[in-house]
Amino acid sequence: AVTTANVDLLANLSLTKNNPGHHLNPLDPTINTFLFSIFQEPIYFYGLNLFLFYGNVLLLYLIVHFLTQSKGTALTAAALFTVHPFNAEVLCHATFSTVLLTAGFLQLSFIYFLKNFLAQKISKGWLWLSLISYVFALLYLETSLLFPAYLTALCLFYPEFPRKKFFHFTWPYWLLAILYFGLWTHNVNLDHHLANKFE
């Protein structure tokens, strides 16, 4: 069962040093602390994970449908994703909602990106929604740093998209990734400095 000690431990996690692995994901301990303060039984976390998982399945369906304009292809992709064995890990661990939330924010960012990408012109509204979703993903898991690389690959290899425009569409995401990486590097250096100082 979830205890008060669990809540206190999570509440002590900070932006600059929330675990020994030098991760910089402040939303993870913040949201977990909030959830632990509301739910006192693990079963609720499994229910939340299941809800988030099927939300991700729906987002995947929308992405494939946007790209292929085929409901059959989108349904097939969503069904294969649903039954794939690698999903067992995020569904079987009560605290893996972080992974599902990160995936959800990345998919939302991608959907908003596609609105501009498929129209081959940039709407500031869709761009800002996409960038905000990407920031939330970065603040959950730093593996989101790879997202701009996927967007760049899509721009370069999608047959109907003019390749010369790829930088015009992707530079804001690269900028956010670089800024986050710089902050993460500073965080790691600060951890090392403080550890050496108090040894």
C-alpha positions in Angstrom: 0.0 0.0 0.0 1.0 3.6 -0.5 2.2 5.1 2.8 2.8 8.6 4.1 6.5 7.8 3.8 6.2 7.4 0.1 4.5 10.8 -0.2 7.2 12.5 1.9 9.9 10.9 -0.1 8.4 12.1 -3.4 7.8 15.6 -1.9 11.5 15.9 -1.2 12.4 15.5 -4.8 13.6 18.7 -6.4 14.2 20.3 -9.8 18.0 20.2 -9.4 18.4 16.7 -8.0 15.5 14.4 -8.0 17.4 11.1 -8.3 20.9 9.7 -8.5 20.8 9.2 -12.2 21.0 13.0 -12.9 17.6 13.1 -14.6 16.0 16.5 -15.1 12.3 15.7 -15.2 10.6 17.9 -12.6 7.0 17.0 -13.7 7.6 13.4 -12.8 8.1 13.8 -9.0 5.6 16.7 -8.9 2.7 14.7 -10.6 3.6 11.6 -8.7 3.5 13.5 -5.4 0.1 14.9 -6.3 -1.2 11.4 -7.3 0.1 9.8 -4.2 -1.6 12.4 -2.1 -5.0 11.5 -3.7 -4.8 7.8 -4.3 -3.9 5.5 -1.4 -4.1 2.2 -3.2 -2.0 0.9 -6.2 -5.1 -0.2 -8.0 -5.9 3.4 -8.9 -2.5 3.8 -10.5 -3.1 0.8 -12.7 -6.5 2.2 -13.7 -4.8 5.5 -14.6 -2.2 3.7 -16.6 -4.9 1.8 -18.5 -6.7 5.1 -19.2 -3.5 6.8 -20.4 -2.6 3.7 -22.5 -5.9 3.7 -24.5 -5.5 7.5 -24.9 -2.2 6.9 -26.6 -3.8 4.2 -28.8 -6.3 6.8 -29.9 -3.6 9.4 -30.6 -1.7 6.8 -32.7 -4.8 6.1 -34.7 -5.2 9.8 -35.4 -1.5 10.1 -36.5 -1.6 7.2 -38.9 -4.9 8.4 -40.3 -3.5 11.9 -40.9 -0.5 10.4 -42.7 -2.3 7.8 -44.8 -5.9 9.0 -45.0 -6.9 5.4 -44.5 -9.1 4.3 -41.6 -8.3 0.7 -42.2 -4.5 1.3 -42.0 -5.0 3.5 -38.9 -7.1 0.8 -37.2 -4.6 -1.9 -38.0 -1.7 0.1 -36.7 -3.6 1.0 -33.5 -4.7 -2.7 -33.0 -1.1 -3.9 -33.5 0.2 -1.4 -31.0 -2.5 -2.3 -28.5 -1.5 -6.0 -28.4 2.3 -5.6 -28.7 4.1 -7.3 -25.8 6.3 -4.3 -25.0 3.3 -2.5 -23.6 3.1 -5.0 -20.7 5.9 -3.1 -18.8 4.1 0.2 -18.7 0.8 -1.4 -17.7 2.2 -3.7 -15.1 4.1 -1.0 -13.1 2.0 1.3 -11.1 4.3 4.3 -11.4 5.0 4.1 -15.1 2.3 6.7 -15.9 5.3 9.0 -16.6 6.1 7.0 -19.8 2.5 7.1 -20.9 2.2 10.8 -20.3 5.4 11.5 -22.1 4.2 9.4 -25.1 0.9 11.2 -25.0 2.4 14.7 -25.1 4.8 13.7 -27.8 2.0 12.3 -29.9 0.0 15.5 -29.3 3.0 17.6 -30.4 3.3 15.4 -33.5 -0.4 15.8 -34.4 -0.2 19.6 -34.1 3.0 19.5 -36.1 1.3 17.4 -38.8 -1.4 20.1 -39.1 1.3 22.5 -40.4 3.4 19.8 -42.1 0.6 18.5 -44.3 -0.6 22.0 -45.2 3.1 22.9 -46.0 2.6 26.2 -44.2 3.0 27.3 -40.6 0.1 28.3 -38.5 1.2 29.9 -35.3 -1.7 28.4 -33.3 -0.8 24.8 -34.2 3.0 25.6 -33.8 2.5 26.9 -30.2 0.3 23.9 -29.3 2.9 21.6 -30.6 5.8 23.3 -28.8 3.9 23.5 -25.5 3.2 19.7 -25.8 6.8 19.1 -26.5 7.9 21.1 -23.5 5.7 19.0 -21.3 7.2 15.8 -22.8 10.7 17.1 -22.1 9.8 17.9 -18.5 8.6 14.3 -18.0 11.4 12.3 -19.7 14.6 13.6 -21.2 14.5 10.9 -23.9 12.1 13.3 -25.6 15.2 15.1 -26.8 15.2 12.7 -29.8 11.8 14.1 -31.1 13.3 16.8 -33.4 15.3 14.1 -35.1 12.2 12.2 -36.0 10.5 15.3 -37.3 13.5 16.1 -39.4 13.5 12.6 -40.8 9.8 12.9 -41.7 10.4 16.2 -43.5 13.4 14.8 -45.5 11.8 11.5 -46.5 8.1 12.2 -46.9 7.7 12.2 -50.7 5.3 15.1 -51.0 7.1 17.5 -48.7 9.7 19.9 -50.2 13.0 19.0 -48.5 14.3 22.5 -48.6 11.7 23.5 -46.1 12.7 21.0 -43.4 14.7 23.5 -41.3 11.9 26.1 -41.5 9.5 23.6 -39.9 11.8 21.9 -37.4 14.1 24.6 -36.0 11.9 25.6 -33.0 12.0 22.0 -31.8 15.7 21.8 -32.1 16.0 25.0 -30.2 14.0 23.7 -27.3 16.0 20.4 -27.3 19.3 22.3 -27.2 18.1 24.6 -24.4 16.9 21.6 -22.4 20.1 19.8 -23.0 22.1 22.8 -21.8 19.9 23.0 -18.6 20.4 19.2 -18.1 24.2 19.6 -18.5 24.2 22.5 -16.0 22.2 20.3 -13.6 24.7 17.5 -13.8 27.7 19.8 -13.3 25.9 21.4 -10.3 25.3 17.9 -8.8 29.0 17.0 -9.2 30.1 20.3 -7.8 27.9 20.0 -4.7 28.8 16.4 -4.2 32.6 17.2 -4.3 32.0 20.2 -2.0 30.4 18.3 0.8 32.4 15.1 0.6 
